[in-house]
Amino acid sequence: AMCDYYRHDKSPNGQVDQTRLSRILDVAQDLKTLSRLLQSPNFPFVIELAVLASRREYLKLDKWLTDKFLSHQEPFVMATITYLSRKLEASQEGPGKNPHLPQEVILSILHCLQRVL
């Protein structure tokens, strides 16, 4: 249900409203269900959620990514590469148009990818 709520409201450029993701994280944190929610097979959703959770210091992104890479292997690696590519392309559109992906998140993702590839 949370994944559907997240995907429901996309802007014309295909970006999901980050406010929805923030609300989902708040509810998951309040209900103490974040770890369960991050087990969803909807990889784009869980990657977005994990990045936001790590930015709020609810999750160690590098450990979570490494565990996911080991358990789901190539499908999750490809979903992560797609996520990173999409975020980097969106950042080229200019400031304020898309949520900024902090450098430490980018480096963490790249470091984890490097370890498994």
C-alpha positions in Angstrom: 0.0 0.0 0.0 2.9 2.4 0.8 4.5 1.7 -2.6 1.2 2.5 -4.4 0.8 5.7 -2.4 4.4 6.6 -3.3 4.0 5.9 -7.1 0.5 7.5 -7.3 1.6 11.1 -7.7 4.2 11.7 -10.4 5.0 15.0 -11.9 5.0 15.5 -15.7 8.7 14.8 -15.8 8.3 11.4 -14.1 9.6 12.5 -10.7 7.7 11.4 -7.6 6.7 14.0 -5.1 9.4 13.8 -2.4 6.8 15.0 0.2 5.0 11.6 -0.2 8.2 9.7 0.4 9.0 11.8 3.5 5.5 11.0 4.9 6.0 7.3 4.2 9.3 7.4 6.1 7.8 9.3 9.0 4.9 6.8 9.3 7.3 3.8 9.0 9.6 5.2 11.6 6.7 5.9 14.0 5.3 2.4 13.5 8.8 0.9 13.7 8.3 -0.9 10.3 11.1 0.7 8.3 13.1 -2.5 8.1 10.1 -4.4 6.9 9.2 -1.8 4.4 12.7 -1.8 3.0 12.3 -5.5 2.2 9.7 -4.7 -0.6 10.5 -6.2 -4.0 9.8 -2.7 -5.5 13.5 -1.8 -5.9 13.0 1.8 -7.1 10.8 2.6 -4.1 13.1 0.9 -1.5 16.2 2.6 -2.9 14.5 6.1 -2.7 13.3 5.3 0.8 16.7 4.0 2.0 18.5 7.0 0.7 16.1 9.3 2.5 16.3 7.2 5.7 20.1 7.4 5.6 20.0 11.1 5.2 18.0 11.3 8.4 20.4 8.9 10.0 17.8 6.1 10.4 19.8 3.7 8.3 23.5 2.9 7.4 23.2 3.1 3.6 26.4 1.3 2.8 25.6 -1.7 4.9 22.0 -1.8 3.6 23.1 -1.6 0.0 25.8 -4.3 0.4 23.3 -6.6 2.0 20.8 -6.0 -0.8 23.5 -6.5 -3.5 24.4 -9.8 -1.9 20.8 -11.0 -1.5 19.3 -9.8 -4.8 22.4 -9.6 -6.9 22.1 -8.3 -10.5 18.5 -7.1 -10.4 19.2 -4.9 -7.4 22.5 -3.7 -8.8 20.8 -2.7 -12.0 18.0 -0.9 -10.1 20.6 1.0 -8.1 22.6 2.0 -11.3 19.3 3.1 -12.9 18.4 5.1 -9.7 21.8 6.8 -9.6 21.8 7.6 -13.4 18.3 9.1 -13.2 19.2 11.2 -10.2 22.4 12.5 -11.8 20.6 13.3 -15.1 17.9 15.2 -13.1 20.6 17.2 -11.3 21.8 18.4 -14.7 18.4 20.1 -15.2 19.5 22.9 -12.8 19.1 23.7 -9.2 15.6 23.7 -7.7 14.1 21.5 -10.4 14.8 18.2 -8.6 15.8 17.1 -5.2 19.6 17.3 -4.7 21.4 14.0 -4.1 24.2 14.8 -1.6 27.7 13.9 -2.6 28.1 11.5 0.4 25.2 9.5 -0.9 26.6 9.3 -4.4 30.0 8.2 -3.0 28.4 5.6 -0.7 26.4 4.1 -3.6 29.5 4.1 -5.9 31.7 2.6 -3.2 29.2 -0.2 -2.6 28.8 -0.8 -6.4 32.6 -1.0 -6.7 32.8 -3.7 -4.0 30.3 -6.0 -5.7 31.3 -5.5 -9.3 
